[in-house]
Amino acid sequence: MAVPKQRTPRSSTRKRRSAWKAQRPELATVQLDGRTYRVPYQLVPAYRRGLLPPPDQP
């Protein structure tokens, strides 16, 4: 089993970890029942099929 020769400094670990930032999902417009909603792009097919209820705010 591989074992590191030296302990990784805390600053290196945190520097690497801080580079990974969560991004906001891209919003796409979708029309449901004659109303226009902005929903995450990945969920558009689910909204169109009726698997998810329409969001509260247009």
N, C-alpha and C positions, 0 to 999 in steps of 0.2 A: 504494500500500500504506500502511495506517495505521501511523504511528510515534508512540509516546508522547512527549509534550513533555518529561517529566521521568522520571528513573529512580524506580521504586517503591522506597520504603525497605524494608529487610530486615524491620523490625518489622511493617510492614503486610502483607507477604507471608506471614510466619509466623503472624500473628494470623488471617488469613483461612484459611490452611491448617489451623490447629489446630482450627477450628470443625467440620471434617469428621472425625467419629469413626466408626470401624467399630462396628457393633452386632452383638451376638450373635444368631444365628438363633433364631427361636421354635421350640421343640421341641413336637412333637405325638406322642401315643401311637399306636402301630400294633401290631396283633397279627399275628405271623407264626409259623406252625406251633405255635399254642397258647401262645406266649410273647409277653410285652408288651415293646416297645422304645420308647424315646424318641428320635426322629430329627428332623432339621430339617423344617419344615412343607413346604417346596418339594419335598422328596425323597420324600414319602409315596407318591405314585403310582408312582414307580420301584420302591420296595420292594414294593409290593403286586403289581406285574406280574412281579416276580422279576428285574428288570434289575440290581439291586444285591444283593449277599449281605447277610444279616442282620448288624447290628453286633455286635461282640464282647461288649459289656457290656449287660445289660438295663436 
